């Protein structure tokens, strides 16, 4: 079980990078991931000409990958806001990972630098996780 940042979900669905999924198939994220994912597909539609059908299918695939039934506690997010420069949006992922005692897999440089004990790059996770 791991918490995945939206950038990892986008890479799995559209970049076809399934390496993290092969190492841990139980992905959690705060419900916010849905809006972030929609924003990413909007950008791909506008900037890369992705057809709407492909965008919708990608969203459906992502929904099958991510469990967002557990929400991080607001109190913890507020605590994290007071001690870091990260956005409250990003801190939802951190708070969820902390509360569950699992890693946060992300490519977000600020999260990786600010929370090195919990935030891990996908390549590092894949390299350290048992197959």
C-alpha positions in Angstrom: 0.0 0.0 0.0 1.4 3.4 -1.0 0.1 6.9 -1.5 0.6 8.1 -5.1 0.8 11.7 -6.3 -1.3 12.5 -9.3 1.8 12.8 -11.5 2.5 9.1 -10.9 -1.1 8.2 -11.9 -0.8 10.3 -15.1 2.5 8.5 -15.9 1.0 5.1 -15.4 -2.1 5.8 -17.5 -0.7 7.9 -20.4 3.1 7.4 -20.2 2.5 3.7 -19.8 5.0 3.6 -16.9 3.7 0.8 -14.9 6.9 0.1 -12.9 5.4 1.5 -9.6 2.2 -0.5 -10.2 4.2 -3.7 -10.7 5.8 -3.2 -7.3 2.7 -2.2 -5.4 -0.7 -2.4 -6.8 -2.6 -0.9 -3.9 -2.7 2.8 -4.6 -4.2 5.4 -2.4 -4.7 9.2 -2.9 -6.8 11.9 -1.4 -9.9 12.7 -3.5 -8.2 15.8 -4.8 -6.3 13.5 -7.2 -9.4 13.5 -9.4 -9.3 17.2 -10.1 -5.6 17.2 -10.6 -5.9 14.4 -13.1 -8.7 16.2 -14.9 -6.5 19.2 -15.1 -3.6 17.1 -16.6 -5.9 15.6 -19.2 -7.2 19.1 -20.1 -3.7 20.2 -20.7 -3.0 17.2 -22.9 -6.1 17.8 -24.9 -5.3 21.5 -25.4 -1.5 21.2 -25.9 -1.1 17.8 -27.4 -4.3 17.3 -29.2 -5.4 14.3 -27.2 -8.9 13.3 -28.3 -11.7 13.5 -25.7 -12.4 9.8 -26.0 -8.8 9.0 -25.0 -9.0 11.5 -22.1 -12.2 9.9 -20.8 -10.8 6.4 -21.1 -7.6 7.5 -19.3 -9.7 8.9 -16.5 -11.6 5.6 -16.2 -8.4 3.6 -16.1 -7.1 5.9 -13.4 -10.2 5.4 -11.3 -9.6 1.7 -11.4 -6.0 2.2 -10.1 -6.6 4.6 -7.2 -8.6 4.2 -4.0 -9.6 7.6 -2.7 -11.9 6.4 0.0 -9.7 7.6 2.9 -9.4 11.3 3.4 -6.5 13.0 5.2 -7.4 14.9 8.4 -7.7 18.6 8.0 -5.9 19.2 11.3 -2.8 17.5 10.0 -2.9 19.4 6.7 -3.1 22.7 8.7 -0.2 21.6 10.9 1.9 20.8 7.8 1.0 24.2 6.2 2.4 25.9 9.2 5.7 24.2 8.9 6.3 24.0 5.2 6.1 26.1 2.0 4.2 23.4 0.1 0.7 24.0 -1.1 -2.2 22.7 0.9 -3.1 20.6 -2.1 0.2 18.8 -2.1 0.1 18.4 1.7 -3.1 16.4 1.4 -0.9 13.6 -0.1 1.7 14.0 2.6 -0.9 13.9 5.4 -2.5 10.8 4.0 0.8 9.0 3.7 1.8 10.0 7.2 -1.6 9.0 8.7 -1.4 5.6 7.1 2.3 5.1 7.8 3.2 4.5 4.1 5.4 6.1 1.4 4.3 8.9 -0.9 5.5 8.2 -4.4 5.9 11.4 -6.3 8.0 13.4 -8.8 7.3 16.7 -7.1 10.7 18.2 -6.3 9.4 20.3 -3.4 7.7 17.4 -1.7 10.8 15.2 -2.2 13.0 17.9 -0.6 10.7 18.9 2.2 9.6 15.4 3.3 12.5 13.1 2.4 11.5 10.5 5.0 8.1 9.9 3.4 8.3 11.2 -0.2 10.2 9.0 -2.7 10.7 9.2 -6.5 9.2 6.4 -8.5 12.5 5.1 -9.7 13.9 5.0 -6.1 10.8 3.1 -4.9 11.0 0.6 -7.8 14.7 0.1 -7.1 14.2 -0.5 -3.4 10.9 -2.4 -3.4 10.7 -6.2 -3.7 9.4 -7.4 -7.1 
